[in-house]
Amino acid sequence: MTTTIDPVTVPGMRRAAVLDLIARVRDIARDGVDRAKLEDIKAELLLLAQRKELFPVSEFASISPGSSALYRLYDGPDHQYALYVASPEPGRSNAPHDHTTWAVIAGVRGREHNRLYRRVTPSQDVPYATIEQVGEFDVVPGTALAMMPDDIHSIHMDIDGPHINLHLYGISIEHTHARTAYDLQTGKTRNFPAASGVKLACGAV
């Protein structure tokens, strides 16, 4: 049974805003996504991220370590254009990894420090790879980071909080099973599993 969401409540307003965003993103991405179109998608996500009242800390509290820090807002029937609220624990970080799909991260609250890498080793068929850092970027309110499928980044959260960001993916990260993570010390690569334990936000589509 479908739950009716009152459009004048925060979940109702958030649901309407999410559906409006996804409609615009689908229009931009209709013939595929390149870096120019990804910039257009980023601009759309930034508009939604500015509406902090739709993403209250009380509703999107950080989740204890070891669990997913993601709340799903939208996942289409084809698992395209998936949108999440990320609320990681302060001080949390992860290994460098790719996404195998385009991704945009927009800041709502707090600071998410990203280190950006490029793969030096050309082959994808060996269990070792060399990557080098080529930049860094802080995702804070008013900024967003856009990545193509092969782009590599790692995330490092400040010890303060709360941290809340919006994550938009071309394919939902519960269905990206071929992501790669990189060990900077050993050079070894490993599969970066698709996300699990994602929570549904109130009014999720």
C-alpha positions as CSV (number, residue, x, y, z in Angstrom):
1,M,0.0,0.0,0.0
2,T,1.4,3.4,-0.9
3,T,1.7,5.9,1.9
4,T,0.2,9.3,1.2
5,I,2.6,12.2,1.9
6,D,1.1,15.6,2.8
7,P,2.7,18.0,0.4
8,V,2.8,20.8,3.0
9,T,5.0,18.8,5.4
10,V,8.8,18.7,5.1
11,P,8.7,15.1,3.7
12,G,6.1,16.2,1.2
13,M,8.0,19.2,0.1
14,R,11.2,17.2,-0.1
15,R,9.5,14.6,-2.2
16,A,8.2,17.2,-4.7
17,A,11.6,18.8,-4.9
18,V,13.3,15.5,-5.5
19,L,10.9,14.5,-8.3
20,D,11.4,17.9,-9.9
21,L,15.2,17.5,-9.7
22,I,15.1,14.0,-11.2
23,A,12.9,15.2,-14.1
24,R,15.4,17.9,-15.0
25,V,18.3,15.5,-14.7
26,R,16.7,12.9,-16.9
27,D,16.2,15.7,-19.5
28,I,19.9,16.7,-19.3
29,A,21.1,13.1,-19.5
30,R,18.7,11.9,-22.2
31,D,21.4,11.4,-24.8
32,G,24.2,10.4,-22.4
33,V,26.4,12.3,-19.9
34,D,29.7,13.9,-20.7
35,R,31.6,16.3,-18.4
36,A,29.7,19.3,-19.8
37,K,26.4,17.8,-19.1
38,L,27.6,16.6,-15.7
39,E,28.3,20.3,-14.9
40,D,24.6,21.0,-15.7
41,I,23.5,18.2,-13.4
42,K,25.7,19.5,-10.7
43,A,24.1,23.0,-11.0
44,E,20.7,21.4,-10.5
45,L,21.8,19.4,-7.5
46,L,23.3,22.5,-5.9
47,L,19.9,24.2,-6.1
48,L,18.3,21.4,-4.1
49,A,21.2,21.3,-1.6
50,Q,20.6,25.0,-0.8
51,R,17.2,24.0,0.7
52,K,18.6,23.0,4.1
53,E,15.1,23.0,5.6
54,L,14.4,19.8,3.6
55,F,17.2,17.9,5.2
56,P,17.0,18.4,9.0
57,V,19.6,16.8,11.2
58,S,16.9,15.3,13.4
59,E,15.7,13.3,10.4
60,F,19.1,12.4,8.9
61,A,21.2,11.7,11.9
62,S,24.5,10.0,11.3
63,I,24.5,6.2,11.6
64,S,26.8,4.3,13.9
65,P,30.1,3.1,12.4
66,G,29.9,-0.1,10.5
67,S,26.5,0.7,9.0
68,S,25.6,2.6,5.9
69,A,25.4,6.4,6.3
70,L,23.0,6.7,3.4
71,Y,19.3,7.5,3.2
72,R,17.7,6.9,-0.2
73,L,15.5,9.6,-1.6
74,Y,15.0,8.3,-5.1
75,D,15.8,5.2,-7.1
76,G,14.0,4.8,-10.5
77,P,12.5,1.6,-11.7
78,D,15.7,1.1,-13.9
79,H,17.9,2.0,-10.9
80,Q,19.0,5.2,-12.7
81,Y,19.3,8.7,-11.3
82,A,19.5,7.5,-7.7
83,L,19.6,10.2,-5.0
84,Y,20.7,9.9,-1.4
85,V,21.3,11.9,1.8
86,A,24.7,11.0,3.2
87,S,25.2,11.6,6.9
88,P,28.6,10.0,7.8
89,E,30.1,9.8,11.3
90,P,32.6,12.6,12.1
91,G,36.2,11.5,11.4
92,R,35.1,8.8,9.0
93,S,37.2,8.2,5.8
94,N,37.3,5.6,3.0
95,A,39.9,4.3,0.5
96,P,40.3,5.7,-2.9
97,H,37.7,4.3,-5.3
98,D,35.8,4.8,-8.5
99,H,32.0,4.5,-9.1
100,T,31.6,3.0,-12.5
101,T,28.9,5.6,-13.0
102,W,28.8,9.3,-12.9
103,A,28.3,10.9,-9.5
104,V,27.7,14.3,-8.0
105,I,28.2,15.2,-4.3
106,A,26.7,18.5,-3.1
107,G,27.2,20.0,0.4
108,V,24.3,20.7,2.8
109,R,26.1,20.8,6.2
110,G,29.6,20.4,7.4
111,R,32.8,19.7,5.4
112,E,33.7,16.6,3.4
113,H,37.3,16.6,2.2
114,N,37.9,14.8,-1.1
115,R,41.3,13.7,-2.4
116,L,41.3,13.2,-6.2
117,Y,43.4,10.7,-8.0
118,R,44.2,9.4,-11.5
119,R,45.2,5.9,-12.4
120,V,48.7,5.6,-13.8
121,T,48.6,1.9,-14.6
122,P,46.5,1.6,-17.8
123,S,45.3,-2.0,-17.5
124,Q,42.2,-2.9,-15.5
125,D,43.1,-6.6,-15.6
126,V,45.7,-6.9,-12.9
127,P,45.2,-6.9,-9.1
128,Y,47.7,-4.1,-8.7
129,A,47.5,-0.5,-9.9
130,T,49.4,2.8,-9.4
131,I,47.4,5.9,-8.7
132,E,48.6,9.4,-7.9
133,Q,46.8,12.3,-6.2
134,V,46.1,15.1,-8.6
135,G,44.0,17.4,-6.5
136,E,41.7,17.8,-3.5
137,F,38.3,19.4,-3.0
138,D,36.2,20.4,0.0
139,V,32.5,19.7,-0.4
140,V,30.8,22.4,1.8
141,P,27.4,24.2,1.5
142,G,27.3,25.9,-1.8
143,T,29.8,23.6,-3.5
144,A,29.6,20.2,-5.3
145,L,32.0,17.7,-6.8
146,A,31.2,16.0,-10.1
147,M,32.8,12.8,-11.2
148,M,32.7,10.6,-14.3
149,P,32.6,6.8,-14.0
150,D,36.4,6.3,-14.0
151,D,37.3,9.2,-11.7
152,I,38.8,8.2,-8.4
153,H,38.4,9.9,-5.0
154,S,38.6,9.2,-1.3
155,I,36.5,10.9,1.4
156,H,37.8,12.3,4.7
157,M,35.3,13.8,7.2
158,D,36.2,16.5,9.8
159,I,35.9,15.4,13.4
160,D,33.2,18.0,13.9
161,G,29.6,17.7,12.7
162,P,26.9,17.1,11.7
163,H,27.8,16.3,8.1
164,I,25.0,16.0,5.5
165,N,25.5,15.9,1.8
166,L,23.4,14.9,-1.2
167,H,24.8,12.1,-3.5
168,L,23.4,11.7,-7.0
169,Y,24.4,8.8,-9.1
170,G,23.7,7.7,-12.7
171,I,23.1,4.2,-11.3
172,S,22.1,3.5,-7.7
173,I,25.1,2.4,-5.6
174,E,23.2,-0.6,-4.4
175,H,23.6,-1.8,-8.0
176,T,27.2,-0.8,-8.8
177,H,28.9,-4.1,-8.3
178,A,32.1,-3.5,-10.2
179,R,33.6,-0.6,-8.3
180,T,37.4,-0.7,-7.6
181,A,39.1,0.4,-4.4
182,Y,42.8,1.1,-4.3
183,D,45.4,0.6,-1.5
184,L,47.9,3.4,-1.6
185,Q,50.5,1.5,0.4
186,T,50.5,-1.8,-1.4
187,G,49.1,-0.8,-4.8
188,K,46.7,-3.7,-4.5
189,T,43.2,-3.3,-5.9
190,R,40.0,-4.9,-4.7
191,N,36.3,-4.9,-5.4
192,F,34.5,-2.1,-3.7
193,P,31.1,-3.7,-3.0
194,A,27.8,-2.2,-3.9
195,A,26.2,-0.4,-0.9
196,S,24.0,-2.3,1.5
197,G,21.9,-1.3,4.5
198,V,20.7,1.9,2.9
199,K,17.8,3.4,4.8
200,L,14.7,4.8,3.1
201,A,14.0,8.4,3.8
202,C,10.5,9.4,4.8
203,G,8.7,10.2,1.5
204,A,11.3,8.4,-0.6
205,V,10.2,7.7,-4.2
